[in-house]
Amino acid sequence: MMKSKPDEEDYWNSSKFKAFTFDDEDDEFSRLKESKQAVNSIRRLVEEDDDEDDVEKVSWSGEPVGSISWSVRETAASNQRTDREPAFPKINADTPTVSRSHSGYSLSSLFKGKTKTGSFQFSDSLSDSSVRLYAPELRKPKSEYKDYVSDWSPEETVHRMQQGKAVSLEKFRSLQDKLLLLDFSISAHDGNVITAVLIYLKRTLSKEVLFRELESRQTALRHFIHYLTETRDQRLLLELLRALGRTEDIALLQYKEHLSIADENKRRDFLKSCLSLPFSPEDSAHVQDHYTLLERQIIIEATDRQAERGGKVEIFQKFPRRASILNMPLITTLYYCCFYHYTESEGTYSSPLNVRQTFRISEKQFFVTALAARAKLKAWVDVDALFTSRNWLGFTRKKSPLGFHRVVDILQKNSAPTQVLQEYVGLVDDAELRISLAQKHKCHDIIINTYRDLKDRQQLLGYRGKVERGSVEERKINELLDNPQIRWKN
Amino acid sequence: MAHSARRDSPELPDFSLLKRLARDQLIYLLEQLPGKKDLFIEADLMSPLDRIANVSTLKQHEVDKLYKVEYKPVISTSDQLCFLIRPRIQTVKWICDVVNADKAAGKFRRYKLIFTPQKFYACEAVLEEQGIFGDVTTDEWAFYLLPLDDDIISLELPEFFRDNFLAGDQRWVRTAGSTLHLLHSIYGPFSKIYGIGRCSKMAYESWREQVEEGETKARQAEIGNVFLIDRDVDFVTPLCSQVVYEGLVDDIFRIKCGCVEFGPDVTSSDKSMKVMLNSQDKVFNEIRNEHFSNVFGFLSQKARNLQTAYDKRRGMDIKQMKTFVSEELKGLKQEHRLLSLHIGASESIMKKKTKQDFQELLKTEHSLLEGFEIRECISFIEEHINRQVSMIESLRLLCLLSITENGLLPKDYRSLKAQYLQSYGVDHLLTFANLRQLGLLVEQQPGETLTVMESKVGKLVNDKTAGKLTDAFSSLAKKSNFRALSKKLNLVPKSDEEYDLRVPRDMAYIFSGAYIPLSCKLIEQVLERDGWTGLEEVTRLLNGHEFAVTGSTKSDTNDAQRIVLVMFLGGCTFSEISALRFLGRERGYKFIVVTTAITNSSRLIEALLDNHV
């Protein structure tokens, strides 16, 4: 990270974060190693008769069974005691109560307006706002109609459904009844029942009517969308989204289908057809890139496969391709091109420069990828050129759009030799960071020079103890320590 | 190292009863299909099943062969097939295919579907549509609760998170209510319930209705207080890297159903090993809640003690040796086994973490939490993306940035999204759409102006549209308040003070002293205040939906009042559990964590990916 130096140091010096570092291999880690040795040293003793029973393992191995029906009896019994529990108060959970039916009919109006024939007096009910919410006279005592399943009110129906009891929805034929049922299920907060009602409505209402009613019931709408997604009813889902005017969702949903097309040519053609979908301008550009990329990958793949089989191109012989480049992300493709097609002129599809330009890849991104690819090939000359080619202002120092400690990290991950690493470790600005990197990668020269520059005699003395006896490094340290011209600060 | 608990700390209730209940119920269901049968088990039910029953249990009830549900044609020759499944449409469709294939081949079998924890109408609708309703019998196995440890109970429903929060499907609300109901009837009656979040509120209502419907016996309460919390109240905490041992083990090795598989690098042998991680493991029990930096010290001390104990053997006469072998050796061997495993694990963690610049990653996270040097954080994330380091990790950091900063500046959002798609594939357009929908990764909106616009627009358009707009606005407002909350609740301790991780002074220790988890802080505050009084500003910032209710008869047993059941709807992390254990020790509470599933940053993000079929 590119913190300014004082900040960086403040940060590390603040005791809060100093308590522990994962990089601190010396102390904690070595203690851990010691404990490990200690434990290992007694392992033989322990393994004398290894009966494997000490650590609990997950297995299907046997254990006698407890009594079977105990719990069933217990539960049954517990349901028969009659002492009442303390009643807990009801809290108003979010969803509007049914009386606030969005469709324009209030619940009270429904109860009032409902007559024996099921006809419905619209004007009458809407004008009367003082009617009580639940008209009790409409509720017969349960015992009276227990046997007629079809007589349950919407509320009772929802209630029974929640308990998993048998119900019949067929009697809810008028739109008002259906919506009432839906609204009660919504206010019961039971997604299972909401979906069940929606399935019934889907079967018994025209799409236009259903969609219209769902638009004002967000909870039900989301359940319906989820249901259609799970049942993979793409066609109806698209129709619904269209009716709702959710164009971006439509675009994404259709775009998603490409994932199930295995054949690359078909997938490419499908992506091409996606270009006209109503994406946001930003996403539209991404989908265009997706199409262009796959088109290009198909061409590169065909050419390279042939080249590889032909056995004439050296790089494919030396580093056989491990996988096809098809459907890989753009950066992976760029890496591939930097690996196999680095020197190609900008005119070819597989030229890294061409890829960079076509897909508007940032300078830093290009740099990182090229660096990793060339380092992997141990093409140190190319690596070097990446830094120096940027030297148009006449500087002799190497420049990098990426912090040099990151550069070191990338090189090290690609197992660069010490002399290569050393060059870049030396370019790290921050002295402390430079030293810690140099220590990690055993770049003695850099450490010694840095301590010299810091005029830190104590550190240098300490470091002498860490280098090999009689080595060049030791000699160099001794020379420095003996040098009378250096004014040590300690 | 192990903190001394307050002496008056109450005992935890015994949850093994729940396992027994579930097992007996399963056996009862299996007996409903007498005779030999083959059993097909949904893949993600295998581990939970493993915790409560075993093969011989099943064999005793005439289960012949066991299969995993793999959506392939079945090869079983049994004339009775039993399916133990989650209520998922895809699985039911597969079963329909199996039955219909049998029908076409003129093969006659009996089929039984056991849904757990409950069945859904949508699944039965599939049976009906596919014409096999009536050809199969269905049942429910009310296996709601799996105790993972003395103080952790899981519903093992990771899909709860996506279904509820992303899709807005309330299918699991009743499940959550039933869960509470079960706990209430065995370990209740509860006397106080606090909660925050939409789903919590609905779960509470569902539970209350179930209490009213059923009649339960009066008994001595073992659990007095309950706290319900929605995962979307606090997304920051689960998005942070975990540094407490148990959390770290979960982040790196993935603990599954209380069990972890350690690879050869940990076991220092050529085979992997599955190990149960719970309080039964004495070594683990002492380090699970510790900051990772303390773990080494503890393990070395243990190793030394062990060495001493073994050394005692030298110079023993035969009789002493006999006593040693019969009394101590087994314990020592067990300890040795565990010790070497945890040392191996720590070593492997160290190796992995030093390799990937963990220190710098943590520094970035801490800066984001503090709201400090955000540009540097952004360039760190950008480099992460550029170098194609873990796709999940990059996304996690982006989300953390977005939540802590009230969304990204439009130009940053566009540039980071574009680079992300370049590095990990354009398919992730769908993932970004999900993250935006959930409010986890959004573009910054000009704040104030919206509210004004909202009210203006509200007047102009009809109710429907206004309602929709308000929804959209409030979902924005909801996620945008981390800084204010952090200030209000002191979530980020002052950085100039020393923080000794060996002697933690508050719950921030679980994040190296950099951040107190919001979720746990809320719990602490509400318990302390016995409600939400004085937290009005906080709940406003969290978009409301808070509640605190008291039952009509107050249970006066003191112990039960200090047992607090915290239910996380949408998952909780091991770090949060550690924080609550710490809080419990400090305040003399015992916390029981009930969660829909154990989560962590990777699981959370993975649940929202959409770059696959």
Contacts between the chains, C-beta under 8 A, distances in Angstrom:
chain1	res1	chain2	res2	distance
A	1	B	360	6.2
A	1	B	363	7.1
A	1	B	364	6.9
A	1	B	376	5.0
A	1	B	377	7.8
A	1	B	379	7.0
A	1	B	380	4.9
A	2	B	376	6.0
A	2	B	379	6.2
A	3	B	373	6.6
A	3	B	376	5.7
A	7	B	373	7.1
A	11	B	363	7.1
A	14	B	495	5.7
A	14	B	496	6.6
A	15	B	497	8.0
A	15	B	498	4.3
A	15	B	499	7.1
A	16	B	493	7.9
A	16	B	495	5.5
A	16	B	496	7.8
A	16	B	497	7.0
A	16	B	498	6.9
A	16	B	499	4.7
A	16	B	512	7.7
A	16	B	513	5.4
A	16	B	514	7.3
A	17	B	363	7.4
A	17	B	366	7.4
A	17	B	512	6.9
A	17	B	514	7.8
A	19	B	293	6.2
A	19	B	499	6.6
A	19	B	500	7.0
A	19	B	501	4.8
A	19	B	512	7.2
A	19	B	513	7.4
A	20	B	291	7.2
A	20	B	292	7.4
A	20	B	293	3.3
A	20	B	501	6.4
A	20	B	512	7.2
A	21	B	359	5.6
A	22	B	350	6.8
A	22	B	353	4.7
A	22	B	354	5.6
A	22	B	358	4.7
A	22	B	359	5.1
A	23	B	354	5.9
A	23	B	359	5.4
A	25	B	354	7.1
A	28	B	293	6.9
A	28	B	296	4.5
A	28	B	297	7.8
A	29	B	296	7.6
A	29	B	350	5.8
A	31	B	296	5.4
A	31	B	297	7.2
A	31	B	300	5.0
A	32	B	296	4.8
A	32	B	299	6.7
A	32	B	300	7.0
A	32	B	343	6.5
A	32	B	346	6.0
A	32	B	347	6.1
A	32	B	350	7.2
A	33	B	347	7.7
A	34	B	300	6.5
A	34	B	303	7.8
A	35	B	296	7.7
A	35	B	299	5.3
A	35	B	300	4.1
A	35	B	302	7.6
A	35	B	303	3.8
A	35	B	304	7.7
A	35	B	343	5.8
A	36	B	303	7.8
A	36	B	340	7.4
A	36	B	343	5.0
A	36	B	344	7.5
A	36	B	347	6.7
A	38	B	300	8.0
A	38	B	303	4.4
A	38	B	304	6.9
A	38	B	306	7.6
A	38	B	307	5.4
A	39	B	303	5.2
A	39	B	306	7.1
A	39	B	336	6.5
A	39	B	339	5.6
A	39	B	340	4.7
A	39	B	343	6.1
A	40	B	268	7.8
A	40	B	340	7.2
A	41	B	307	7.9
A	42	B	306	7.1
A	42	B	307	6.6
A	42	B	310	5.4
A	42	B	336	6.5
A	43	B	336	7.5
A	43	B	340	7.1
A	45	B	310	6.6
A	46	B	332	7.8
A	46	B	333	5.0
A	46	B	336	5.0
A	46	B	337	7.3
A	54	B	330	7.6
A	54	B	333	6.1
A	54	B	334	4.1
A	54	B	337	5.2
A	55	B	273	7.5
A	55	B	275	6.0
A	55	B	276	7.8
A	55	B	334	7.6
A	55	B	337	5.5
A	55	B	338	7.0
A	55	B	341	7.5
A	56	B	275	7.6
A	56	B	276	4.4
A	56	B	280	6.7
A	56	B	281	7.9
A	57	B	273	7.6
A	57	B	274	5.6
A	57	B	275	7.4
A	57	B	276	7.5
A	58	B	47	7.5
A	58	B	50	5.7
A	58	B	259	5.1
A	58	B	274	4.8
A	58	B	276	6.8
A	59	B	50	8.0
A	59	B	54	7.7
A	60	B	50	7.0
A	60	B	54	5.2
A	60	B	55	3.8
A	61	B	54	6.5
A	61	B	55	7.3
A	61	B	56	7.9
A	62	B	54	6.2
A	62	B	55	6.9
A	62	B	56	3.8
A	63	B	54	5.5
A	63	B	56	6.7
A	63	B	57	7.4
A	64	B	56	7.8
A	65	B	23	7.9
A	65	B	27	7.3
A	65	B	56	7.4
A	65	B	57	5.1
A	65	B	60	5.8
A	66	B	20	6.0
A	66	B	23	6.9
A	66	B	24	6.9
A	67	B	24	7.2
A	68	B	24	5.7
A	68	B	27	4.7
A	68	B	28	6.4
A	68	B	31	7.3
A	69	B	24	7.0
A	69	B	28	6.7
A	70	B	20	7.7
A	70	B	24	5.8
A	71	B	20	6.3
A	71	B	21	4.5
A	71	B	23	7.9
A	71	B	24	3.6
A	71	B	25	6.1
A	71	B	28	8.0
A	72	B	24	6.4
A	72	B	25	6.8
A	72	B	28	5.3
A	74	B	21	7.8
A	75	B	21	7.5
A	78	B	185	6.4
A	78	B	216	6.3
A	78	B	217	5.8
A	79	B	214	6.2
A	79	B	215	6.6
A	79	B	216	7.5
A	80	B	215	7.7
A	81	B	215	6.5
A	81	B	216	6.7
A	81	B	217	3.5
A	81	B	218	7.5
A	82	B	215	5.9
A	83	B	215	7.6
A	83	B	216	7.7
A	83	B	217	6.0
A	83	B	218	4.1
A	84	B	215	6.8
A	85	B	184	8.0
A	85	B	188	7.9
A	85	B	189	5.6
A	85	B	211	5.5
A	85	B	215	7.8
A	85	B	216	5.6
A	85	B	218	7.8
A	85	B	551	7.8
A	86	B	189	6.0
A	86	B	191	7.6
A	86	B	551	3.8
A	86	B	552	4.0
A	86	B	553	4.2
A	87	B	211	7.9
A	87	B	212	7.0
A	87	B	551	7.5
A	87	B	552	5.4
A	88	B	193	7.1
A	88	B	208	4.8
A	88	B	211	6.7
A	88	B	549	5.7
A	88	B	551	5.5
A	88	B	552	7.7
A	89	B	549	5.2
A	90	B	205	7.0
A	90	B	208	6.6
A	91	B	201	6.2
A	91	B	204	6.5
A	91	B	205	6.7
A	91	B	547	5.0
A	91	B	549	6.5
A	93	B	198	7.5
A	93	B	201	4.2
A	93	B	202	4.9
A	93	B	204	7.5
A	93	B	205	4.9
A	94	B	198	5.3
A	94	B	201	6.3
A	94	B	202	7.1
A	94	B	545	7.0
A	102	B	463	7.6
A	102	B	464	6.7
A	161	B	121	7.4
A	162	B	174	6.5
A	162	B	209	8.0
A	163	B	213	7.5
A	164	B	118	7.6
A	164	B	119	7.6
A	164	B	140	7.5
A	189	B	170	5.6
A	189	B	173	5.0
A	189	B	174	7.9
A	189	B	202	4.0
A	189	B	205	6.3
A	189	B	206	6.3
A	190	B	170	6.6
A	190	B	171	7.9
A	190	B	173	6.2
A	190	B	174	4.9
A	190	B	206	7.1
A	191	B	163	7.9
A	191	B	169	5.0
A	191	B	170	3.4
A	191	B	171	3.5
A	191	B	172	7.0
A	191	B	173	6.2
A	191	B	174	7.7
A	192	B	118	7.7
A	192	B	120	4.9
A	192	B	121	5.9
A	192	B	122	7.6
A	192	B	171	5.1
A	192	B	174	6.3
A	193	B	121	7.3
A	194	B	170	6.7
A	195	B	120	7.1
A	195	B	121	6.3
A	195	B	122	5.1
A	195	B	169	7.7
A	195	B	171	6.9
A	196	B	120	8.0
A	196	B	121	3.4
A	196	B	122	7.1
A	196	B	125	7.7
A	199	B	121	6.8
A	199	B	122	6.6
A	199	B	125	5.2
A	215	B	464	7.0
A	216	B	464	5.0
A	216	B	467	7.9
A	218	B	168	7.9
A	218	B	467	7.7
A	218	B	468	7.1
A	218	B	471	6.6
A	219	B	168	7.0
A	219	B	170	7.3
A	222	B	167	6.5
A	222	B	168	3.5
A	222	B	169	6.7
A	223	B	168	7.3
A	223	B	169	5.6
A	223	B	170	7.3
A	225	B	167	7.6
A	226	B	163	7.4
A	226	B	167	4.3
A	226	B	168	7.2
A	226	B	169	4.5
A	227	B	122	6.2
A	229	B	167	7.6
A	230	B	88	8.0
A	230	B	89	4.7
A	230	B	90	7.5
A	230	B	122	7.4
A	231	B	89	5.9
A	231	B	122	7.8
A	231	B	126	7.6
A	248	B	433	7.9
A	249	B	433	8.0
A	252	B	429	6.7
A	252	B	430	6.0
A	252	B	433	5.5
A	255	B	429	6.9
A	255	B	430	7.5
A	256	B	430	5.8
A	256	B	610	7.3
A	259	B	427	6.6
A	259	B	611	7.5
A	259	B	612	6.4
A	259	B	613	4.8
A	260	B	613	5.0
A	282	B	414	6.2
A	282	B	417	7.9
A	283	B	429	5.8
A	286	B	418	7.2
A	286	B	421	5.5
A	286	B	426	5.3
A	286	B	429	5.9
A	287	B	426	6.8
A	287	B	429	7.4
A	289	B	421	7.8
A	289	B	426	6.3
A	290	B	426	3.9
A	293	B	426	7.6
A	327	B	425	8.0
A	328	B	425	7.9
A	329	B	388	7.8
A	329	B	421	7.9
A	329	B	422	6.6
A	329	B	423	5.9
A	329	B	424	5.5
A	329	B	425	4.4
A	329	B	426	7.8
A	330	B	421	7.8
A	330	B	422	4.4
A	330	B	423	7.5
A	330	B	426	7.9
A	331	B	386	7.7
A	331	B	388	5.8
A	331	B	422	5.4
A	331	B	423	4.6
A	332	B	388	7.3
A	359	B	422	7.0
A	361	B	422	6.9
A	362	B	419	7.3
A	364	B	382	7.9
A	364	B	386	6.4
A	365	B	386	4.9
A	365	B	419	6.7
A	365	B	422	7.2
A	368	B	383	7.6
A	368	B	386	4.9
A	368	B	387	5.8
A	369	B	386	7.8
A	372	B	387	7.5
A	402	B	383	7.2
A	406	B	383	6.6
A	409	B	357	7.4
A	410	B	387	7.4
